[in-house]
Amino acid sequence: MKRIGMVIGLRDEHEAEYRRLHAGEGVRDLLAQANIRNFTIYLTRFPDGQLYEFAHYEYVGADYEGDMARLAAHPRNIEWLKMCDPMQVPLPGSDGWTVMEEVYHND
């Protein structure tokens, strides 16, 4: 199993809509088809006033690159990202979610 942690900013004016979108079914079935399990997004406001999303998921497949490529090419996922991406603020130097380094895990 591969664990992924990511971070990105969220625009204040889109918080309610972002929450609404993620309360529905969204692309949950596509994530499962891509062997992604336990996908969780956390939201917090840092002292700088910016909202940040932290996401974590587990990949349980055998072909991560292939599964991610198929997910990225799926028309429903493309439409989902067209809705969500403008709501987000990538970290400087990034064009989307920034993958974080795992430094500790406890089973």
N, C-alpha and C positions, 0 to 999 in steps of 0.2 A: 504494500500500500504506500502511496505517495501522499504526503500532506502539503497543502498549499495555503499560505497566508498572504493576504493582499491588503493594500490601503489606497484610498482615493478620497478626495474632498467631495462634498455635496453642497450645491448652491441652496442657500436658505429658502429662496422663493419656491423651490421645488420639493421641499421636504414632505409636505402633505401628499403630493401626487406620487412621489417615490414610494412612500409608505403604502399608499392605496394600491399601486401597481404590484407591489411585492406581497400584499395580503391575498391576492388572487392566485390563480394557477400559474400564470406566466409561462415560463419555459421549464417548469419542474420536470416534466416528462422527458424533455430533450436532455436535461442534465443527467437524468437516470440512464438514458440510452448511451450517453457518453461516459458511463462508468464513474460518474461523480456522485458521491454520497455525503451526507451530513454537511451540506452547504449551508453556512450560517453567515449572516451579515449583522454586524453590530454598528450602532451609530452613537457618536459622542461629540460634544463640543469641546474643543481645546481652549486653553487660556487665551490664544490669539483670536478667539471669537469664531473661528472657522469650524464648520461641521465636518467630521471625518467618518468615513465608513471603513470598518475593518471586516474582512471576509476570511473565512476559513472553509476548506473542503478537503475531502479525502478522495483520492483517485484509486479505484480498485481494479482497473483494467490492465492489459498487457501492452497496449500501444498508445501511450499518452499523446504523442504528436499526431497520430492518425485520428484518434478520437476527438482531439481539440480541433483539428482541421475540418472534420465532418460537422462538428457542432458550429464552428464559425461560418460554414457554408450553408447551413440550413436556413431556408427562407424565413421561418418564424423567428429564429434566433437573430437574424439580420434585422428584422422589424423590431424586435424587442430592444436591441441595442440602439436602434435609431430613436427610440423613445427615451431610453435611460441615459445614454452617453451625454446628451446636452445638459442633463441635470447635474452632471458631475464635474469636478475640477481636478484634473490630474496633478500630481506633484510636479514641481519643476524638473524638466528634463525627461518627462514621461508623456506618452500620448494616451494613456489609459490607466488601468489599475497598475500599481507598482507591487511586484511580488517581493515579499519580505523573506529574509533569511530565518530559517528555524534554528534557534539556539538552545531550545530545551523542549522535551516532551516527556510526559510521565504516563505510562499505560495504567 
